[in-house]
Structure formats: structure tokens, C-alpha cells
Amino acid sequence: QVQLVESGGGLVQAGGSLRLSCAASGRTFSSYAMGWFRQAPGKEREFVAAISWSGGRKKYADSVKDRSTISRDNAKNTVYLQMNTLKPEDTAVYYCAADLSHWAPIATMIYEYDYWGQGTQVTVSS
């Protein structure tokens, strides 16, 4: 079992920045990859970014790759998503997820993730 708790969401003006955090517990954090997804009202959940168990491999959605950085601190069992130059279209509930496949390529699909957090709301005002 893996428990995930997101934090760091909030209301920010367009052009601003936020850093989301996801604290994990339950299994050895450094043994699995982590991802961030988001879901806007009326839309499907979509991939945002992911990072391998070591932090050496990362992948981003095209919509955020020039504005966001995913990172992890295995000593703190935490993964982060730094988002800059936020836009109103970034408004969504952001979820972190754990992919227990240790050696698989970085996952971008919802079904590839095994555990999910409850989400944190990010609202970007224009």
C-alpha cells in the first residue's frame, strides 16, 4: 500500500507560480516512479509530468513542459511540481500518483499508475 497526500494548491493570478508537493508513505519511496495528473471541470484527467524512481528520467506534457519542473527528494519521500507562468487553463485539481513498476519506461497513462492521492485544487485567475 502507498498513501499519497498532495499540498500546495491555491488561488494564483495568471503569470504566477506554485509548487505542489506530494508526500508518500507505505512503501519504499525510492523504489517507484511518480507522476502528476490534473483534471479540469468537465474534462478528463490528463497527464502533466512524471519522474523515475531515481529522478534521472522525467517526462512532461507539451502543455506544461516549458513552464514546469518535476523533482523528488527520496530522503523526504516527497515529489514536487513547480509550475511557473501559470495560465487560467492550468486551473484543475492536481493529483499525484505512484507507479510501482521499477524498470518500466516513464508512464503517462492513468491505468499505469497504482495509487493516487486525493488531489489539490489549483485555480489561476485571469
C-alpha positions in Angstrom: 0.0 0.0 0.0 1.1 3.5 -0.7 -0.6 6.6 0.7 -0.2 9.9 -1.1 -1.1 13.4 0.2 -0.9 16.5 -2.0 -0.5 20.0 -0.9 0.5 23.4 -2.2 -2.5 24.2 -4.3 -4.4 27.5 -4.1 -5.5 30.6 -5.9 -2.9 32.4 -8.0 -3.0 35.1 -10.6 -2.1 34.4 -14.2 1.7 34.6 -14.6 2.3 33.5 -11.1 3.9 30.3 -9.7 3.0 27.4 -7.4 4.9 24.5 -6.1 2.9 21.4 -5.4 4.1 18.7 -3.1 3.1 15.1 -2.7 4.1 13.2 0.5 4.2 9.4 0.2 4.2 6.7 2.8 3.8 3.0 3.0 6.4 1.5 0.6 10.0 2.4 -0.1 9.6 5.7 -1.9 12.8 5.4 -3.9 11.6 2.2 -5.5 8.8 3.6 -7.6 8.1 6.3 -10.2 5.8 9.2 -9.5 3.5 11.2 -11.7 1.3 14.3 -11.7 -2.1 14.5 -13.4 -4.8 17.1 -13.5 -8.5 17.3 -14.1 -10.3 20.4 -15.0 -14.1 20.7 -14.6 -15.9 18.8 -17.3 -12.7 17.3 -18.7 -10.9 14.1 -18.5 -7.9 13.6 -16.2 -4.7 14.2 -18.1 -1.0 13.6 -17.7 1.1 16.5 -16.6 4.6 15.2 -15.6 6.4 12.1 -14.3 9.7 11.2 -12.8 11.5 7.9 -12.5 12.4 6.3 -9.1 15.9 7.8 -9.2 14.9 11.2 -10.6 17.1 10.6 -13.6 14.3 10.4 -16.1 11.5 12.9 -16.5 8.6 13.4 -18.9 6.3 16.4 -19.4 3.1 17.1 -21.2 3.6 19.5 -24.1 1.2 22.0 -22.4 3.5 22.4 -19.4 7.0 21.3 -20.4 8.4 24.8 -20.8 6.8 26.1 -17.6 7.1 23.2 -15.1 9.7 21.1 -13.3 9.1 17.8 -11.6 11.5 16.7 -8.9 11.7 14.4 -6.0 13.5 14.1 -2.7 13.8 10.5 -1.8 15.0 11.3 1.7 11.8 13.2 2.4 9.5 10.8 0.5 8.2 13.7 -1.5 7.7 14.6 -5.1 7.3 18.2 -6.3 5.8 20.0 -9.2 7.0 23.6 -9.7 4.7 25.4 -12.1 5.6 28.9 -13.4 3.9 31.3 -15.7 0.6 29.9 -14.8 -2.4 30.3 -17.1 -6.1 30.2 -16.5 -6.2 26.9 -18.5 -4.0 25.4 -15.8 -6.9 25.5 -13.4 -7.7 22.0 -12.3 -7.4 19.5 -9.5 -3.9 18.2 -9.4 -3.3 14.6 -8.4 -0.1 12.8 -7.7 0.2 9.1 -8.4 2.6 6.2 -7.8 3.7 3.7 -10.5 5.2 0.7 -8.8 6.9 -0.5 -12.0 10.6 0.0 -11.1 12.2 -0.5 -14.5 9.4 0.3 -16.9 9.5 3.4 -19.1 8.0 6.5 -17.6 4.3 6.1 -17.6 1.9 8.7 -18.9 -1.4 6.8 -18.9 -3.8 6.8 -16.0 -4.1 3.0 -16.0 -0.3 2.6 -15.5 -0.4 4.1 -12.0 -1.3 2.1 -9.0 -2.0 4.6 -6.3 -3.5 8.1 -6.2 -3.8 11.0 -3.9 -6.9 12.9 -3.2 -5.9 15.9 -5.2 -5.2 19.6 -4.6 -7.1 22.4 -6.3 -5.2 25.0 -8.4 -7.1 28.0 -9.6 -5.5 30.5 -11.8 -7.3 33.8 -12.2 -7.0 36.0 -15.3 
